[in-house]
Amino acid sequence: MGLFAIVVYGAILGVTVFAWMRGGRAERAGATFNLAAAILVQVAHRTAAAEALPLALLTVDGLLAVGFLVLALRYASLWVGAALVFQAIQFGLHATYLVRHIPLNITYARVNNIDSFAIVLSLAVGVMAARRGGPGSASHA
């Protein structure tokens, strides 16, 4: 695991704690979904056979996308919409690698980590907006 991936996982954990301390219901749920997906990704990397890994990652991304979609439909907040778009990008990345039978490589890792960080950033912005009760927050919806 590279340094940037470690930073992303640290950010996921930190934002989850921040969401549980200061966020609203949507922020706590979104952060928990994201943390659960991060844990499942690590389990998949450690337990799935090499040929099954892309499908396992695609499945985890699909589940996270559905979670964000439910939050988007329920709360209609800007941060959930942003997280959902970034999750769609990640799902597309995994689907492309799966369908085209491309082995996971450094480009995949970089795009995946940057996109994961963007999701975490969306969650952090959502928590900050919830604290203020601003227009991007779920509590404002």
N, C-alpha and C positions, 0 to 999 in steps of 0.2 A: 504494500500500500504506500503510495507516494505521499509527500508532505501536504500537497493540496487536498488530497482525499482525507487525510487526518484532520486538516483544518475544517473541511466540510462536515465531517462527522462530529467534531467538537462543536461546530456552529449549530448543527441539528439538535444536539443535546442541550446546548445553552439556550437556544430559542424555545425549546420545549419547556424548560424550567421557567424561562421568562414568561411564556404564555400561561403557564399554570399559576404563576404568581400575580401577573398583572393583566392578563387578557380576559376577554369575554368567553362565552360558551363556544362560539365558532372558532376562535383562535386556539383555545385549548384542544378542541376536537381536531382541528387541522394539524396542529403540532404533534398531537398524539398519533394521528394517522401517519404523518411523515416519519416519526421516530420508529413506529412499528414497521414501516416499509424499509427503512434503513437497516433494521435488525434482520428482517427477512432476506434482504439482499446479501448481507454477510453470511447468513445461514446457507443461502443458495450457493454462494461462492465456495463455501467450505464443504458442502455435502453433495451438490449436484454433479453428475458426470459431465465431462466437457461438452458432449453433444447435446445434453439437456439444459445446460446453463442458459443459453439465449432464451429458451422458452420459459424457464423459471423466472428470469429477469423481466420478461415481457408480461408474465402473469402478475408479478408484484406491481409493476407499473400500472397495469390495467386496474388492479384493485385500488391503488392509491388514486388513480384518476376518477374512479367511481365515487370514492369517498369525497374528493374535492367537488365533484359534480353535485352530489347530494348537498354539500355545504353551500355551493353556489345557488342552487335552487331554493334552499331554505333561507339564506341570509342575504343574498344579492349584494355582497360587498365587493369593493374594488380589489382588495388583496386576494380574495378567493378566486376572482376571475383571472388575476395575474398568475396565481399558483396553478390554476387549471390549464392555462395556456402553456406555461412552462412544462407542466406534466405531460401535456399532449406532445410537446416537442420531444420529451424523453421517451415517450411511448413510440413515437415515430422512429426515433433513433434505434431502439431495440428491435422494432418490427423490420426495419431496413436490413439490419445485420442478420436477423433470423431468416428472412425471406431470400436474401441474396447469398446466404451461406458465407458471410464474411467473418473470418475469425476476429475475435475481440482484439483490438490493437490500441496503440497510443492515441490515435485520433478519437477513437471511441471513448477512451478513458477521459481525455481532456474535455470533450463535449459533454459527456455525462456528468463530470464533476462540476463544470461551470454551470450547467443547467440545474443540478442539484443545489448549488449555492444560490442560484436565482430563486428557487422555490423557498429556500430558507430565508432569504432576504424579503420575499413577499410576506412570509409569515411574520417576520420581525416588524415590518411596516404595519401589518394588520394589528399586532399587539400594541404598537405605539399609538395607532389611530384609535384603538378601543380605549386606551387610557385617557385620551383626550375627548373621546366621543365625537370624533370628526366624521366627515362625509365618507371616508374610505372604510369606516369600521362597520362591523356586523351589527354592533349595538345601535348604530345610527339608521340601519335599514328598516 
